[in-house]
Amino acid sequence: MAKVSHMMLPVADVKKSRDWYVEKLGFKLEREHEQAVGIKDQSGLTIFLQKASGPLSGQKITLTIQVDNVDTRHQELVSLGVDFVSPPKRQFWGYGAEVLDPDG
C-alpha cells in the first residue's frame, strides 16, 4: 500500500507560516532551507512550506487535521488569536471547525 511521505504547500511568507503551524497547531519543525521549511505532524507526514512563486489566488489547498477534542482545541486556538471560517459543527466531512492559516 502507498503512503504519503510529504507534500508541498505554497505560502506567501515562509517564516510567518512556519511560526503559525509550529506555535499554533503544534507541528514539529523538521528542517529549514532558504525558500522552504519542513514541518512534521504526529503521523510523520512532512509538509514543506515553500515560498510561492506568484500570488496565492484561486483554489486553495485544504488540510484536514485530526485532534483529540475538537471543541477544546477550538477554544485553545481562539485564545491564541487563530481565525476560523466556522466554529465546531457537523460538516459534510464530519464534525469539526474550519481554521484560516496566515494565507487565508
C-alpha positions, 0 to 999 in steps of 0.5 A: 500500500502507498503512503504519503511521505510529504507534500508541498504547500505554497505560502506567501511568507515562509517564516510567518507560516512556519511560526503559525503551524509550529506555535499554533497547531503544534507541528514539529519543525523538521528542517529549514532551507532558504525558500522552504521549511519542513514541518512534521505532524504526529503521523510523520507526514512532512509538509514543506512550506515553500515560498510561492512563486506568484500570488496565492489566488484561486483554489486553495489547498485544504488540510484536514487535521485530526485532534483529540477534542475538537471543541477544546482545541477550538477554544485553545486556538481562539485564545491564541488569536487563530481565525476560523471560517466556522466554529465546531459543527457537523460538516459534510466531512464530519464534525469539526471547525474550519481554521484560516492559516496566515494565507487565508 
